[in-house]
Amino acid sequence: MKFWVLFFGAVLQVCGFVCVCVCVCVSPDIPIINTAISKQSQSVTVDFVEVTGATSYVLRAETADGSFFSEGLTTNSPGVITGLQPYTDYLFSVMSVNGGGRSQPSSQISAKTVLPPPQLNSTSPSNSSILVAWALVPNAMLYSYTVSRDNTLQLNRSSTTDVSLDLGGLDAGVSYCVTVNGWSPDGVPGDTTTICQITRKRGGSVLLHGVLVNGVWGVSVSWASVQGANQYVATSSSGVSCSSALSPCVLMVGGCGQVLYTSITAINQAGASQPSRPISFNTKPCPPDPVRVNVLGGGNCSLVWNSTSYTDYYTAFFKRDDGMEESCNTTSISCSFHCSCGYSYLLSVFSNNQAGTSPLGPVLNETTVPCCPGDVVVWDPSPETLEMVWTPVRGADSYQTWAVVAGVPDVICNDTSSTCVLSSLTCNTNYSVTIIPCTETHGCNLSCSPQTHETVPCMPAVVGVSQNSSTSIDVTWNGSNIAADYTAIAANMQGGIHTCQSTGASCTVTGLLCGSSYTVSVIAATAAGQSIPSFSVPFEIAPCCPDNLTVTQVTQALSNVSWSVARGAQSFHVSLMSPRGSAKCRSLQSSCLIGCITCGTNYTVSLEAISPSGKTEPCTYHSFSSSECCPSGIRLYKRSNNTLRVQWRAATTLSNYTAKVSGSGRSYTCSPGPGGSTCDVADVTCGNVYSVVVAPVNPDTTVIPFCSSRIYSVLYRGKRSVD
């Protein structure tokens, strides 16, 4: 794009400052060529896309080797560039022009001019034949020709490889026109040329025929020679005359839709004869006016006109803006033609009779409504939104996009672009969407078929979250769309995501971690897409149970309970339960002491892990049995042979005990059988002080360590033992 800066001579001086006016002009955009077609041997019609801001366009034609270069000016598309050579390849480009100058040339497109027209010569050897000949046209493979009578009524159309035509079986004194064109080796018709020839006249009668002389219609008057006459004058009732020494002469009557009477006067040196008997003649008819178009639907149209006087038949021409042409001969006052959507048509009608064809009448420039887009793509870029994209259609200036629900238009988009975004729609709703192309002159094409599209589901709402187990939760939501698939999502801060799916209104999310916090949301999905995730609901899983728990008896009535780390737990509540009673403790640590237990009792051990928010998780472990009670009533008796007897009261009749007597640097141990409550220690020394401990023996043969000891003095003989 070029920028031109123009400085004007006007200078303003305000408050001591000098101001200079500057105008900046911008050259227009580069046009794009659609087609380049040659219908005449010395010209090519270039169709291109007009650009905004251009006041005119420069057409360029040049040969590939640069030996020829030419430019032509046009104000709109299509434009015609002339002065070319027949059957020659050219490269064409277009530049747009405005006050800012010229744009860069467009991309070039190649086209070849058609073959030149044959140069025709004709004669009438007899009153029923015409001979037409022409020189060989270079590169022509064959020739097409048409023969028409009085240049209006087409008699035949055929082709030949010869360079002459011998037409026989014709009417005497009638003008026949022959149109010939050559065909190139690639099957493209060349430029046409037409020659008209009148067959020889029969003698005797006055004959009248319409002819075209230098583009002006007249009446060719023929007569039988009169002996002695050296000049003839033909006079019409309109006052026009012509003279000739030989038959015929032409009356340039002009006008249309008239009935003329013509007579012949013979002249010699003696004067003029009496006029011959007048003969009537109809001039060429006037063109139909007005002319109108009726759109019948389904791509069919009808061209309708008013009838004209002295008309034998009508010829209608339909030319589409891409060069396609149709014609119709009829005796009625209408012709049907195929009117494809999105095209412009030039429409005209001619009246015909034996005198010829009427002048050109009104030319209608009709544009059909644009075609319906056939490749509409619709998707949901976001909830409550539908986006549509389609290929621009021929002839459309703008597009209306209708979104209809339940027969009522809900949203209408009007734009010149071939894309539309319909927003503010209702979620989970079927819309009937129609793309309607429109033109400024002919309105909109309302025959386009709608398409049904569904918006994405509405955002669900989480109704409740409850813990199902230590590793799973139950999620419920308001599932109003029975056709949707729902996904519940539980995500934690560490990036862990767990899901479950359901077509109903609840599901269970498994595989969660105890003692962890999650945010829970739900998404609905259908073939139309996914909804917005529901608002998240926080949920905390109850703490984990410690993996290990150990109970160690410290004294006969005191135990120490310790456990491993438990994720998510802040405090713990430990219970030892038995039919004889229970003992409990609470701790923020991973251990605690429990007193007031009963010896020889089997306890159920449980622990409750408690989170900072008060979530609890009950944990049950293996049972714990407290040790047998220490015996009571311990006595020490001296027996003969330096033997001491230890006696006690057993807690149960099935308990095993061991007695340890220590003193004078020596230790003595004795154990009775099961249920026994006495045992003897030998080889003790009298006069010493002994420490005696009697303790139950566990099933694993270990001795309970916390039974208290007693002190005894063993006296000499004759004295008893003292506790």
Secondary structure as the mmCIF struct_conf table of DSSP 4:
data_model
#
loop_
_struct_conf.conf_type_id
_struct_conf.id
_struct_conf.beg_label_comp_id
_struct_conf.beg_label_asym_id
_struct_conf.beg_label_seq_id
_struct_conf.end_label_comp_id
_struct_conf.end_label_asym_id
_struct_conf.end_label_seq_id
STRN STRN1 PHE A 3 VAL A 14
TURN_TY1_P TURN_TY1_P1 CYS A 15 GLY A 16
STRN STRN2 PHE A 17 VAL A 26
HELX_LH_PP_P HELX_LH_PP_P1 SER A 27 PRO A 31
STRN STRN3 ILE A 32 GLN A 40
TURN_TY1_P TURN_TY1_P2 SER A 41 GLN A 42
STRN STRN4 SER A 43 VAL A 49
TURN_TY1_P TURN_TY1_P3 THR A 52 GLY A 53
BEND BEND1 THR A 55 THR A 55
STRN STRN5 SER A 56 GLU A 62
TURN_TY1_P TURN_TY1_P4 ALA A 64 ASP A 65
BEND BEND2 GLY A 66 SER A 67
STRN STRN6 PHE A 69 THR A 74
BEND BEND3 THR A 75 PRO A 78
STRN STRN7 GLY A 79 THR A 82
HELX_LH_PP_P HELX_LH_PP_P2 LEU A 84 GLN A 85
TURN_TY1_P TURN_TY1_P5 PRO A 86 TYR A 87
STRN STRN8 ASP A 89 ASN A 98
TURN_TY1_P TURN_TY1_P6 GLY A 99 GLY A 100
STRN STRN9 GLY A 101 ARG A 102
HELX_LH_PP_P HELX_LH_PP_P3 GLN A 104 GLN A 108
STRN STRN10 ILE A 109 LYS A 112
HELX_LH_PP_P HELX_LH_PP_P4 THR A 113 PRO A 118
STRN STRN11 LEU A 120 SER A 126
TURN_TY1_P TURN_TY1_P7 ASN A 127 SER A 128
STRN STRN12 SER A 129 TRP A 134
HELX_LH_PP_P HELX_LH_PP_P5 ALA A 135 VAL A 137
TURN_TY1_P TURN_TY1_P8 PRO A 138 ASN A 139
STRN STRN13 LEU A 142 ARG A 149
TURN_TY1_P TURN_TY1_P9 ASP A 150 THR A 152
STRN STRN14 LEU A 153 THR A 160
BEND BEND4 THR A 161 VAL A 163
STRN STRN15 SER A 164 LEU A 167
BEND BEND5 GLY A 169 GLY A 169
HELX_LH_PP_P HELX_LH_PP_P6 LEU A 170 ASP A 171
TURN_TY1_P TURN_TY1_P10 ALA A 172 GLY A 173
STRN STRN16 SER A 175 TRP A 183
TURN_TY1_P TURN_TY1_P11 PRO A 185 ASP A 186
BEND BEND6 GLY A 187 GLY A 187
STRN STRN17 PRO A 189 ILE A 198
HELX_LH_PP_P HELX_LH_PP_P7 THR A 199 ARG A 202
BEND BEND7 GLY A 203 SER A 205
STRN STRN18 LEU A 207 VAL A 213
TURN_TY1_P TURN_TY1_P12 ASN A 214 GLY A 215
STRN STRN19 VAL A 216 SER A 222
TURN_TY1_P TURN_TY1_P13 GLN A 227 GLY A 228
STRN STRN20 GLN A 231 SER A 236
TURN_TY1_P TURN_TY1_P14 SER A 237 SER A 238
BEND BEND8 GLY A 239 GLY A 239
STRN STRN21 SER A 241 SER A 244
BEND BEND9 ALA A 245 SER A 247
STRN STRN22 CYS A 249 LEU A 251
BEND BEND10 CYS A 256 GLY A 257
STRN STRN23 VAL A 259 ASN A 268
TURN_TY1_P TURN_TY1_P15 GLN A 269 ALA A 270
STRN STRN24 GLY A 271 ALA A 272
HELX_LH_PP_P HELX_LH_PP_P8 GLN A 274 PRO A 278
STRN STRN25 ILE A 279 ASN A 282
HELX_LH_PP_P HELX_LH_PP_P9 THR A 283 PRO A 288
BEND BEND11 PRO A 290 PRO A 290
STRN STRN26 VAL A 291 GLY A 297
TURN_TY1_P TURN_TY1_P16 GLY A 298 GLY A 299
STRN STRN27 ASN A 300 TRP A 305
TURN_TY1_P TURN_TY1_P17 SER A 309 TYR A 310
BEND BEND12 ASP A 312 ASP A 312
STRN STRN28 TYR A 313 ARG A 320
TURN_TY1_P TURN_TY1_P18 ASP A 321 ASP A 322
BEND BEND13 GLY A 323 GLY A 323
STRN STRN29 GLU A 325 THR A 330
BEND BEND14 THR A 331 ILE A 333
STRN STRN30 SER A 334 HIS A 338
TURN_TY1_P TURN_TY1_P19 CYS A 341 GLY A 342
STRN STRN31 SER A 344 ASN A 353
TURN_TY1_P TURN_TY1_P20 GLN A 354 ALA A 355
STRN STRN32 GLY A 356 THR A 357
HELX_LH_PP_P HELX_LH_PP_P10 SER A 358 LEU A 360
STRN STRN33 LEU A 364 THR A 367
HELX_LH_PP_P HELX_LH_PP_P11 THR A 368 PRO A 373
BEND BEND15 GLY A 374 GLY A 374
STRN STRN34 VAL A 377 TRP A 379
BEND BEND16 PRO A 381 SER A 382
TURN_TY1_P TURN_TY1_P21 PRO A 383 GLU A 384
STRN STRN35 LEU A 386 VAL A 389
TURN_TY1_P TURN_TY1_P22 ARG A 394 GLY A 395
BEND BEND17 ASP A 397 ASP A 397
STRN STRN36 SER A 398 VAL A 405
TURN_TY1_P TURN_TY1_P23 ALA A 406 GLY A 407
STRN STRN37 VAL A 408 ASP A 415
BEND BEND18 THR A 416 SER A 418
STRN STRN38 THR A 419 LEU A 422
BEND BEND19 SER A 424 SER A 424
HELX_LH_PP_P HELX_LH_PP_P12 LEU A 425 THR A 426
TURN_TY1_P TURN_TY1_P24 CYS A 427 ASN A 428
STRN STRN39 ASN A 430 THR A 439
TURN_TY1_P TURN_TY1_P25 GLU A 440 HIS A 442
STRN STRN40 GLY A 443 CYS A 444
TURN_TY1_P TURN_TY1_P26 LEU A 446 SER A 447
HELX_LH_PP_P HELX_LH_PP_P13 CYS A 448 PRO A 450
STRN STRN41 GLN A 451 GLU A 454
HELX_LH_PP_P HELX_LH_PP_P14 THR A 455 PRO A 460
STRN STRN42 VAL A 462 SER A 469
TURN_TY1_P TURN_TY1_P27 SER A 470 THR A 471
STRN STRN43 SER A 472 TRP A 477
TURN_TY1_P TURN_TY1_P28 ILE A 482 ALA A 483
STRN STRN44 ASP A 485 ALA A 491
TURN_TY1_P TURN_TY1_P29 MET A 493 GLN A 494
BEND BEND20 GLY A 495 GLY A 495
STRN STRN45 ILE A 497 SER A 502
BEND BEND21 THR A 503 ALA A 505
STRN STRN46 SER A 506 VAL A 509
BEND BEND22 GLY A 511 GLY A 511
HELX_LH_PP_P HELX_LH_PP_P15 LEU A 512 LEU A 513
TURN_TY1_P TURN_TY1_P30 CYS A 514 GLY A 515
STRN STRN47 SER A 517 THR A 526
TURN_TY1_P TURN_TY1_P31 ALA A 527 ALA A 528
STRN STRN48 GLY A 529 GLN A 530
HELX_LH_PP_P HELX_LH_PP_P16 SER A 531 SER A 536
STRN STRN49 VAL A 537 GLU A 540
HELX_LH_PP_P HELX_LH_PP_P17 ILE A 541 PRO A 546
BEND BEND23 ASP A 547 ASP A 547
STRN STRN50 LEU A 549 THR A 555
TURN_TY1_P TURN_TY1_P32 GLN A 556 ALA A 557
STRN STRN51 LEU A 558 TRP A 563
TURN_TY1_P TURN_TY1_P33 ARG A 567 GLY A 568
BEND BEND24 GLN A 570 GLN A 570
STRN STRN52 SER A 571 SER A 578
TURN_TY1_P TURN_TY1_P34 PRO A 579 ARG A 580
STRN STRN53 GLY A 581 SER A 587
BEND BEND25 LEU A 588 SER A 590
STRN STRN54 SER A 591 GLY A 595
HELX_LH_PP_P HELX_LH_PP_P18 ILE A 597 THR A 598
TURN_TY1_P TURN_TY1_P35 CYS A 599 GLY A 600
STRN STRN55 ASN A 602 ILE A 610
TURN_TY1_P TURN_TY1_P36 PRO A 612 SER A 613
STRN STRN56 THR A 616 THR A 620
STRN STRN57 PHE A 624 SER A 625
HELX_LH_PP_P HELX_LH_PP_P19 SER A 626 PRO A 631
STRN STRN58 SER A 632 ARG A 639
TURN_TY1_P TURN_TY1_P37 SER A 640 ASN A 642
STRN STRN59 THR A 643 ARG A 649
BEND BEND26 ALA A 651 THR A 652
TURN_TY1_P TURN_TY1_P38 THR A 653 LEU A 654
STRN STRN60 TYR A 657 GLY A 663
TURN_TY1_P TURN_TY1_P39 SER A 664 GLY A 665
STRN STRN61 ARG A 666 CYS A 670
BEND BEND27 GLY A 673 GLY A 673
TURN_TY1_P TURN_TY1_P40 PRO A 674 GLY A 675
STRN STRN62 THR A 678 VAL A 681
BEND BEND28 ASP A 683 ASP A 683
TURN_TY1_P TURN_TY1_P41 CYS A 686 GLY A 687
STRN STRN63 VAL A 689 PRO A 696
STRN STRN64 VAL A 697 VAL A 697
TURN_TY1_P TURN_TY1_P42 PRO A 699 ASP A 700
BEND BEND29 THR A 701 THR A 701
HELX_LH_PP_P HELX_LH_PP_P20 THR A 702 THR A 702
STRN STRN65 VAL A 703 VAL A 703
HELX_LH_PP_P HELX_LH_PP_P21 ILE A 704 ILE A 704
TURN_TY1_P TURN_TY1_P43 PRO A 705 PHE A 706
HELX_LH_PP_P HELX_LH_PP_P22 CYS A 707 SER A 709
STRN STRN66 ARG A 710 SER A 713
TURN_TY1_P TURN_TY1_P44 ARG A 717 GLY A 718
BEND BEND30 LYS A 719 LYS A 719
STRN STRN67 VAL A 722 VAL A 722
#
